[in-house]
Structure formats: structure tokens, C-alpha cells
Amino acid sequence: MITFIPRDKVSKNWIIIAPILSIFFTIFFGLLIFTFLGYNPLETLYQIFVSPFSRIDRISDILVKACPLIIIGTGLMLCFKSNVWNIGAEGQFIMGALLAGFIALSFPNIETKFFLLITILAGFVGGALWAFIPAILKTKLNVNEILVSLMLVYVAMLFIDFIVRGPLRDPMSFGFPLSKPYPEGALINKIPFPGIGFLGQLHYGILFVFLLVPVSWIFVNKTLGGFKINVLGSAPQAAKFAGFKRNSITITVLLLSGGLAGVAGVIEVSANIGQLQPEVSFDYGFTAIIVAFLGRLSPVGILFAGIIIATVKLGADNAQMTMGIPKVVTGLFEGILLFFLLTGETLQKYKIKWSEGKK
Amino acid sequence: MPKKELNILLKARKICKSFGNFVANQNIDISIAKGQIHALLGENGAGKSTLVKIFYGVLQPDSGSIEINNQKISITSPNIARKNGIGMVFQHFSLFPALTVAENILIALDNKIKFSEVVNKITKLSKEWELFIDPLKLVSELSVGEKQRVEIIRCLMQNPNLLIMDEPTSVLTPQEIKNLFKILKRLASSGCSILYISHKLEEIIELADKVTILKSGKSIETIDAKKTTTNFLAEKMVGKKITQLKKNIKTNSKNIAFEVKNLNKQKDHEFGISLTNINLQVNYGEILGVAGIAGNGQVELMEILSGEINCKNNDQILLDKLPIGKANINERRKLGIETIPEERTFHATVPNLTLSENTFLTYFFKYSNTKSWITNLLNNPQNSLDESKTIVKNNDVRCPETNPLASQLSGGNLQKFILGRSLANNPKVAIFSQPTWGVDIGAATAIRQKLLDLSQSGKAVILISQDLEEIFELSDKICVINEGFLSEIFDVREITATDVGLLMGGKNRENQKMDPIK
């Protein structure tokens, strides 16, 4: 039997050594696997880890990819900290994008960028409404939010599919399931850098991340609301003793996380796609769950975790494009990376004891 | 070759056991004679439970040896313990409520026998040992004392040479305790040794032949229980003289501080207790003790009194004759009602938060009464740092560092902090549930003194406790809770421990009146 015994004190050295060891083991096992599968191991590692950083426009692509992950992850952090298990961010992302898209397409000639404030707000509302369903079912009828939020993902996927094939299909799309392009006022532009021009796909949406991270840090650490979430997650009875209302906290965190996922959806579509299509998310809502936990449910941690995951995802794309390594193989590598990162973190806090005792 | 000792059943030498850095048992020697009642005395955390769990094979010692009948054995599982004639009754029963007595005993047997045989055997054993029990009754219908009998019979089915009882009386009424002692004495005289774990001194003197005193994981001394006094045992157990409580003569006012009227509350889950027609009142300058065995509705009563759950009608609870039944817990705090729930961690405090954060937990509203919206927005635990330091200083809370996590404090120190936190709010009415439960004697005395001081300074105190001695020591008035019914309130001078014991066992619940005591 294996038991995990909490360490009395986490040594400072291990906080630095553990991640280095994790990366080392990841690389070691990565090399092993790629060699056995017949790929050039060093070249593969280069593609996954180094090539995303090899040009400045690629670095900016990491930020673009990390942007929705960080926004959704921050919302999920609030849920997970209060022991509310929203795993339907993918659906909330889609519904946010859809509602914002509906508004955008209703004003085909609008040009002012102030209109973005309205579409982003619409995205928040769309995502929040989708999360309100599990919230109200959980608080009123004690229905498990994990099941409801997850199942609503598939409802949302089919719903957007129906919308872009039916009501919102562009008549000029030659039968493709696409909406009309968004008006100018609903598009998020790339950031022009003087003298350089655009850096890859880097767009103004990234500003939202730079705003969100400090605001969420202050909310979690310096406000009563953040404290309530923390207490409810660690000791629900104590939250009751402090007079915090469980139901209203549960509803609030679900609305906030749904809303943020919706905003991520608007930013993704407005900046990178420019119209509605059946597939607007690339598993951002699910990947963000990993991002939230890898970032130890802290705003700054999530910022870095988002960047790490985005890097590996882009690296996997590169490996596929240049070397023809299938996604499943790089997916396996991602798994190894996560395994060792989380193991390293766990072993910082716990020591393992093997005992012969049978149970 | 050590000499053979024929009358020794179990002999343990130099038993050591640590959990991480915490040393639970350190070089403990103990030998239990055949047919003797051997008591293991010690405060909470002295290492009693660890030691007996080693004897029963639940835990493995780090080092040391155990001999049974002069044969060295290693008890690697409860199965092996039972094969060697060791039976154990745990503090918390391990019975399935939805099964009958006989079914519960059947599934626990190592060698399978027929159901009808089990029933016969139970009937025989229960007659033989006066452990009266109906084998076909559902366990959920049994009282706590009866459940304990089932556990004892379960052990007796295996014909044990040694019966380990872990704090068996903590859940029993005085009458049930008397019965249990009779049975244990008979068992011992028939040749079965008993290892009896307790921190109650009187019990040990009444029951045991030998007593081994444990303190901080070490065995201090083994003495003849028949030739000692409670004072001597207490000093050995605590390691210092125990200060007596100072009880001044008080002037009880006749002003009613806090009143509960005709309160009913349906249980909200299967294992809860419904509160039925609760009436109580407490005057300023008075301590009202609510006695009762744990699990008889104290938790539910506390939820309603604290305001964690509101009453249906506002006038079911009155403070200074004003209705407050619908006020929530923080509104009641502002009105001067402070409550302490029975669970110290996860209810009264959050273990992974610091003391200042735990102070903020019940005081956050104090820092948000300013007019500046930015202060309100950024109301965070930093605000309660000074307050928590004052609480720590004024209440002699011993911390390993400044502002530690609540989980870093020992039970007694944490309870002193919790009590201090409530008192810092300068309450008019204090309602405390099991304030000294599981706390070492030193801290318990300090806490009891604080309660006395509180009432002597004119505050109203309600003390919910399962410790009868504590109830009688502190209270001016006493009532008893049993299965969600509250007895009428008696003056402490008009009621005896026997009366209270009968009420705790559910006597006269229907007419709520005392019969003349036989």
C-alpha cells in the first residue's frame, strides 16, 4: 500500500529543483518514446520545445494561443477553489461566441470599435447564461453540476452547428456552413508594431489577459469575495459559521466562469476567425481545466501554465507539419509532461511511504 | 532467556511508533496479567489509541516486541490478533445500521457458520453475560448502549483472552456505565483480561486492578489502581498540579437574556435529529448547562441557536425580549450573541488558513462599516491581523510561530483561540457546544474558568456538553437533551447526577416531568 505523508516543511531548494527534474524526466522519456517510434528524437524535441520560440512572430502566436486558455482558466479557478466543478467551459465558450456573433451579424454595417464592448458583453452574458443552467439546477434541486455542465457542451456544439447551417448561414457561402463575415466594428485587429508591422497573429485581445490577471489576483487575495470562495472550498461548514451563503457563492462563481469562457469565445472568433462556423473552439474549454490546475488555482500560476500548454500545443503542430508526427504521439508527450510536472509538485508537498500491510 | 511468567497474558517491550515527526509511542513497556482489568490512562494525544491499535494489528510498531503467553508474535492484521484471542471494541462503532444484530455479527466472523447458529449463539451469550439484545433487531433501532453490547458480543463470539475497550463510556449514560462495569468485572473474573482505555479518573479507580499512565507517548508508571487516588492519578497524567476553579458567589439577576419558545425543526437528512418543542431560557449572570449524550440533537440545536439556520417564526427566539429568530448568524453576532460549534476544525475554524484569516472569518463585518467604498471592496484578512494578535496574547494561545495556520495549533490551544475570538466580541449571550471536548486538562481548566468569569461578569452562558462532571461543576441550571427533546430546566441544587442520567437515557420524555426518583 502506498501512503502520502505531508512534509512538515517544503524546502526552498526543492521548489526550484522539482520543476527542473520534471522537465529532465519529460525529456528523457520523450527521447525514449520518439526513438522507439522511429522519429529523430532531438529534432522532435526541438520542434516541440524550441521552435515555438525560434522566431518572434512564433512567440506572439504562443500568446495568441494562450489567450483563451488563460481567460477560461481564470474563471475555472474561481469554481474549483470553491469546490464547484464546472467542466463545461467548452460549451460556455461556444454559447458566448454564438450570442456575440448573433449581435454582430445583426448590425452588418457598424464600423466603430466601441461596438466590441457590446459584443464582448454579449459573449459574457451568453456564457454566463449557459453556466446558469447547472448553477440553478445545483442550488435548487441539488443536481450534480459536473454532469449538467459537461452534457451542455454537446448541446452547445450541436446548437451552433444548427445555427450556422440554418438561420445564420451566409447565402453566398456556396453551401458551406458559415455565417456572413462580421462587420468591421465587431472585429479585433492585429496589433501593428511601428517599423515591424504585425507580429504573427498577435491581436488586441491579449490586452484583456493583461487586465484580467491582476484584477483576478486582487479579487482572490484582497477582497471579501475571494475570501468567501476560499473558505467555501476548504471548509463548507466554516463558511456557514461565517454566514457566507453557499448557494449565492456557487451561482456567482458559475456565472463568472461561464461569462469569462464566453468572453474568450468572442475574442477568439472576433480576432482569428471573423465569422461563425461549426467549430469555433479547439478544445480550449477542456484544456483550460488542465491550465487551471497546473497553475495551482492561482492567477499568476495560470498565466504561466497557459503559456506552457500553448507552447507545447504549437510545438506539436510544428512537429506534425515539418516531420509528419501524428497528433496522438505529441499528445502522448503532453501527457508525460503533465504527469511529471504534477508529480514534482506533489512530491514537494508529500513524501511517499511504502508499507507491506495488506488491506 | 527471560524467565517465564505464567500469569502474564500479554507483554509488550519497548514499543515505538511515529507518524512523521510526531512520536506517538516511545519505548512503551506494559504487561497485562490474566484475568485482570488493566487500565490505560492518559490525556488526549498521550498515545493510548496508538498503542492498542498496535495490539489489535491495525497499526504496525516501528520497533519493539509483543509476547502473548510468552510467545513472541507479530500482529500484522486484526485477523491475526483475533486468532490470538484479542478482541477490540472501538470508540466509534463499526456496525451497519441497515442490518440486523445477527447479520452484523455474522459478517464479522472469521470462520463462517450458519445464520441460525449465530442467532442461537448470540441468544446464549446475551443470557450468560446479561448483555440483553434481540439478535433479529435492526441495528439502526438500537440505542448507543445496545450497539456497544453488540460489539462486545461480537468479540465474545471468538472466545477472547483479551478484550480491548477504547473509551467505552464516553457515549453512555451513568446507568449504562454501571451495567457495563458489572459485565466487565464478571468477564475478568472468568479469566478474560481487559485492557480499558480512558481519561476518566473515577472510572479507573472503580473498575481497574492495575493502571498504566501514559504521557506524551511514554509510559510513566504502572500502579495498583486499588491503592491510589484520583488526585494522584491526575497529577501523574498531567504532570503538574491542577489548579482548582475559582467560583465566586454570584448575584444571579432575574433578567431573562435569551429565550427559545416552542421551537420545532424537522431533520433535514436521514441521520439527523428532529428538534421537538424546544423551550429554554437563560438569565444574565447564569450558566445553563445542556447535558446529553452526543448525537441527540445538540448539533441541530446549535445550528438554530447560532443562526446558521433561521427559525420559521421570528418570535421563536428572543434576545432581551426582542424577537430575533429570523436574524442570520452575523446579525446575531452584532447583537451580542456568540456561539462556538462543537467541531473545532472545519467548522469553527478553517485548518489551512492562518489565525488572522480565521479571525476575519467571524469578524469581517467589523471592517466594512466605513463609508469608503474602496475600503469595503478591499476588505481582506490583513485587516484582522492586530485583532488576532491580541486574541493570542490575551488568551495564552501558544503558537509555534506568529500567525500560524490553525492546523498547527494543538486542540487545546486552538480552542483557547476560538473562545478568545468569541469573547473579544464582548458578547451578552455566549452559547458554547462541547468547549472542552478532547482538550487536555490544563486547557480545559482555563476554558472552564473563562466560562465562570463570563457568567460572573453578568453575561448569560449556555453550555452544551456531554461531560456530566463539567455540567455540574459549572452550571447554575441544568436541562437535558434526548433525541431532540429538551427536558424542563432544573436548578443545579435540586437535581442529582442520577436524575440527569435517567433523563439522558430518555426517561419521561412524553410528559416532560420528573417522577420521584426510586
Interface residues (C-beta under 8 A of the other chain):
Chain A: I5 P6 D8 I218 N221 K222 T223 L224 G226 F227 N230 V231 S234 A235 Q237 A238 K240 F241 A242 G243 S355 G357 K358
Chain B: F19 G20 N21 Q60 T76 S77 S306 G307 E308 N328 I329 N330 P341 E343 T345 F346 H347 A348 T349 V350 P351 N352 L353 E357 F360 L361 T362 F364 S368 L377 L378 N379 N380 P381 Q382
